Amino acid sequence: QVQLVQSGGGLVQAGGSLRLSCRASGRTFDDYNIAWFRQAPREDRQFVAIINWSSGNTAYTDSAKGRFTISRDIAMNTVDLQMNSLKPEDTAVYYCAARLGSFMASPLMFNSWGQGTQVTVSS
C-alpha cells in the first residue's frame, strides 16, 4: 500500500492562508482517492476534502467549500490542500489518507495515513 508523507502547516492569524502537501512514497497515487481529515482536541477525526487521482474529481465538507481547495500535482506525485480565509475553528491536526475504490468520508474506510501536521489559527 502507498505510504504518505506530509508537509506544510503551522501557525497563522485568522484570515490567513496555509498550504498542506501529501506525497506518495513507495508507489504512485494511481487508482487512489486521497483525502484530508482533521482532528481537534477531544473531537473525532473529521473529513475535509477528497480527490480522485485519475479523474481529478473532488468533494468537500460544507465548512471547507469556498475556502479550501484540494488539488493534485501529477508530476510531483503530491496532493495539496490550499486553505484560505482560515478561522480559529480550523485549528486541528490535519491528516492525509488514501484508499482504493470509491469516495468515502469515513476515516474508518482509509488504510493509509500520513503522519499528521498541526494547523493553528489564532484569533
N, C-alpha and C positions, 0 to 999 in steps of 0.2 A: 504494500500500500504506500501511498505517497506520504512523504514527510514534509512538514510545513515549518518554515522559519519566518518569524515576524520581525518587522522593524517599524520605527516611527513611534508616534505617541508623545506624551509629555504633558507639560503644564501650559495652559493658555487662558487668557481672560475671556469672559463671556463675550460673544460676538465674533470671536476669532476663529481661526481655521487650523486644522491639523490633517495630516495625511498618514494613513497606515498602509503598510505593504506586507504581502504574504507571498513568499517564494516557495516553489516546489523544489524539493530535494530528493534525489534518488530516481525520479522519473518525471515525466511531464504531466501537465494537468489534463491531457487529452481524455475525453469521456467523463470528466468530473464536473460536478456542481460545487462551487466554492462559496461559502457563506461567511459572514461576520456575525458574531454574537457578542454580547456584553454582559457583564455581571457586576452589579454594585454590591457593596457590603450588605450582608443579611438578606439578599434577594436571589431569586432564581436566575439562571442564565437565560438571557432573552435574545431572540432573533432580531437582527438589524437589517441585513440585506443579503441577497444571493445572486449569483451569476452562473450561467451555463457557459463553460469554456468554449464549446464548439459553436454555439449559435450567438452568444453574447446576450441572450435574453436575461432580463433582470427582474427582481421583485424586492420590495421594501416594506418594512413595517411602517405604520402610519406616521409615527413620530420622526422618521427619517426622510420621508418624502419631501422633496423640495429643498432639503438641506444637505443630504448625504448623496454621494454618487459612487457606486461600485463599478469598477472597470477592470479590464484585463489588458495586459501587455504580452502579446504572443511571443515577441522576440526575447523578452526578458523572463518569460515564464512566471509572471507575477500577477497577482490580483491586488488592486489598491482600493482603499476606501477614503475618498476625499470628504472631509467633514467641514462644513461651513456653518456660520451662524450658531456656533456652539453655545450651549446653555449649561448652567451648573448641573442640571439633572442628567446631562450626558456623561457625567463623571462615572467611570467604571473601569474594570479591566476588560479589554477587548481581545477576543479570540477569533482567529480564522479557523475554518473547518472545511473538510472536503468529504464528499460522498459520491458514489456512482448512482445512477438511476435518476429518479425524478426529483423535482424541487421539494424540499421539506423544510419546515420551520422549527421542528423539534430538535433540540440538541441531542436527544437520545438516538436519533437516526444517523448521526455522524460518527465515524470511527477514526478519523484522522484529525488531529488538533495541533494548532500552533502553541507556542509557549505562553502566550498572553502578553499584553502590553498595557501599561497604565495610561489612562487619559484622565487628566484632572482639569476641570474648568472652574476657574474662580469667578466669584461674582463681583 
